[in-house]
Amino acid sequence: MDKPLNDSALFSDTDEHILQAIKDPIVLISKDYKILKANSTFLKQNKRKEDDVIGRTCYEVIHHFDAPCLPIDHLCPLKEALNNEHPDTVEYKRSGSEGLYYQEVSAYPVKNKKGEFLYFIHYSRDISKHKKLIQELGFSELKYKIIFDSSKDAIMLLTPQKGFFKGNPATIKMFACKDEEDFYRQEPASLSPEYQPDGELSSVKAQEMMALAMEKGSHYFEWTHKRTTGEEFPAKVLLTKTKFGEKTVLQATVRDISEEKKAVQEAMENEERLQFAIETAGLGLWELDLWKNKAWRSPYHDRIFGYNKLLPEWTHKTFLSHIVPEHREEIEEAYLAAINSKDSWDFECKIKRRDGQIRWIWGAGQTIFDENKKPLKMIGLVQDITDRKRPKS
């Protein structure tokens, strides 16, 4: 068997210290595949002593083969390094006691000053964690691409200095661009009206929004955008600071809220119409939370009881305090009966307003129960019927 490499001209004490200090397995191998030296990490990993490996072939000790590795079975970096006289690296997928793992093996040819080959440095390292990280990054990039391409919201990348440089299909559609190139030619200012609704210049305010996002990491706000056709539309914008390669950029996610704004406006108008109809009919609306004993009321409800504006708080006790004594017990009994049943609460009684006037009211309420059939709240209305109660002349 070959003896360990100990020629001080070829391998010094310093080389020995470096070899043993490296935590990855390393062996020095001759041109005919025989192991000349091995570090302690290699010996420990292969459960061998130095005398067991020196002089034996690498394919016997490492791969348990009885002949040099064949390309169809096992890529050999030594062969490539020897043929090309350059370092070569291969990647192996191995199976161990803890399952599959990946290993990267490199062969570095070492020559003397005359250019004569001396030995190979055979270096291997476990790259399983690195491979897993690459796979996870690849999966993350795939997920991002799917989200980016399929999102109904416009997603674009930009920098405060250079503007847009990437946009998803929804961006092209939202801003009515012909294609991606058409979008990239746009500047942030060209996709906004000259002024925002608050009167500030879009060009100035856009820089303020981007500066806030860069400083805080993200910034969420409403914005008026403009399509290339000139049509303006309201939007919600989320600016997020992120990395694109080595650069720090902003990702802008833009949602067109035209329909949302339209729906809110229609709801407000319907609410105003309803409120007008209710007050014209002299009806006050109320909703009593039976657990908290607090009521929401329409403004006209409190006016029926003599208040010019809504009281800060209204409870069932407040209501009872306005009922004249001779009707109070009757009303309370009907109220409790309605709470404990699905029957509606329908009543007429006299009240004493805040200004001392005695008036007649009609009221009705319906109990709402939860999924466990427990009373949750009561909703209803009230109306001043004094004129109806007066005797006809």
KATA-V56031 format. One record per backbone hydrogen bond with DSSP energy under -0.5 kcal/mol. NH is the residue of the N-H (numbers start at 0). CO is the residue of the C=O. Records with the same first field share a line. If there is no record, write none. Layout:
NH=CO  CO
//
This chain:
4=35
5=3
7=5
9=6
10=6
15=11
16=12
17=13
18=14
19=15
20=16
21=17
26=121
27=36
28=119
29=33
32=29
34=55
35=27
36=27
38=25
42=38
43=39
44=40
45=41
46=43
47=42
51=48
52=48  49
53=49
54=34
55=52
57=32
60=56
61=57
62=57
64=58
72=69
73=69
76=74
79=75
80=76
81=77
82=78
83=79
84=80
87=106
89=104
91=102
93=91  100
95=98
98=95
100=93
102=91
103=124
104=89  102
105=122
106=87
107=120
108=106
109=118
111=115
114=111
117=109
118=109
119=28
120=107
121=26  119
122=105  120
123=24
124=103
126=101  124
127=101
130=126
131=127
132=128
133=129
134=130
135=131
136=132
137=133
138=134
139=135
140=136
141=137
142=138
143=139
144=140
145=141
146=142
147=143
148=144
149=145
150=146
153=253
155=251
156=165
157=249
158=162
162=158
164=156
165=156
167=154
170=167
171=167
172=168
173=169
174=170
175=172
176=171
182=178
183=179
184=180
185=182
189=186
190=186  187
191=188
192=223
195=199
198=195
201=193
204=200
205=201
206=202
207=203
208=204
209=205
210=206
211=207
212=208
213=209
214=210
215=211
216=212
218=238
220=236
222=234
224=222  232
225=190
226=230
227=174
229=226
232=224
234=222
235=254
236=220
237=252
238=218  236
239=237  250
240=216
241=248
243=246
246=243
248=241  246
249=157
250=239
251=155  249
252=237  250
253=153  251
254=235
255=253
256=233  254
260=256
261=257
262=258
263=259
264=260
265=261
266=262
267=263
268=264
269=265
270=266
271=267
272=268
273=269
274=270
275=271
276=272
277=273
278=274
279=275
280=276
281=278
282=277
283=381
285=379
286=295
287=377
288=286  293
289=287  375
290=375
292=288
293=288
294=313
295=286
297=284
300=297
301=297
302=298
303=299
304=300
305=302
306=301
318=314
319=315
320=316
321=317  318
322=318  319
323=349
326=323
327=323  324
328=324
330=326
331=327
332=328
333=329
334=330
335=331
336=332
337=333
338=334
339=335
340=337
344=364
345=343
346=362
348=360
350=358
351=321
352=350  356
353=304
355=352
358=350  356
360=348
361=382
362=346
363=380
364=344
365=378
367=376
369=373
372=369
375=367
376=367
377=287
378=365
379=285
380=363
381=283
382=361
383=281
384=359  382
385=359
388=384
389=385
//
